[in-house]
Amino acid sequence: MKKYIVRSLSVALWLAAAAIVAPAAMAQDGVRIGFVNTDRLLREAVPAKAAQAKLEQEFSRREREIDEAGATLKSASERFERDASTMAETQRQARQRQLLDQDREFQRKRREFQEDLNARKQEELQQILDRANRIVKQVAEAEKYDVIFQEAVYVNPRLDVTDKVIKALNAANSK
């Protein structure tokens, strides 16, 4: 047991020493660290905005059709609620089944639309991220960065290279 405690303390002391010495060694080597805010890049870069506009154009007709079908179903349902008390039982049941079938079809179409839209968004997003990652690598190599992070809890603004990446991505898009 004593041996284990001594060994644990020894390891802890080595780790503490490494934690103290490592930043000093990195400072001597001149380690350059950068950060790219991916969310901001996807909001502000011209290719991201163009992809969003492209998706809106591509899916707007289907979205309108689904909205119209939803409005039609809602008005038919409201009409049924108003008229149900005056209908014969068999007519009311038939109309109720018809509304349920229409609602199922509407839900299916809406679900398919959402799945198609999400799949296309992912495709466009992946293309933009691939291009952005290539540009991040180019910036890192050109400016001699040792590491560039895309996610962090906190980043000092002086480490943020997002503007450079957005400018380069926009320039590459205009070619």
Residue pairs with C-beta under 8 A, 6 or more apart in sequence:
31 146
31 147
32 143
32 144
32 145
32 146
32 147
33 145
33 146
33 147
33 148
33 149
33 159
34 139
34 140
34 145
34 147
34 148
34 149
34 159
34 160
34 161
35 148
35 149
35 150
35 152
35 155
35 159
35 160
35 161
35 162
36 132
36 136
36 148
36 149
36 150
36 160
36 161
36 162
36 165
37 155
37 160
37 162
38 129
38 132
38 150
38 151
40 162
40 166
41 48
41 132
41 162
41 165
41 166
41 169
42 48
42 125
42 128
44 166
45 128
45 132
45 166
45 169
45 170
45 173
46 169
46 170
46 173
46 174
47 128
47 131
47 169
47 170
47 173
48 128
50 173
51 124
51 125
51 127
51 128
54 124
55 117
55 120
55 121
55 124
58 120
59 113
59 116
59 117
59 120
62 113
62 116
63 113
66 106
66 109
66 110
66 113
69 106
69 109
70 106
70 110
73 99
73 102
73 103
73 106
76 99
76 102
77 99
77 103
80 95
80 96
80 99
84 92
84 95
87 95
131 169
131 172
132 165
132 169
135 165
135 168
135 169
135 172
136 148
136 150
136 161
136 165
138 168
139 145
139 148
139 161
139 164
139 165
139 168
140 147
140 148
143 161
145 161
148 161
149 155
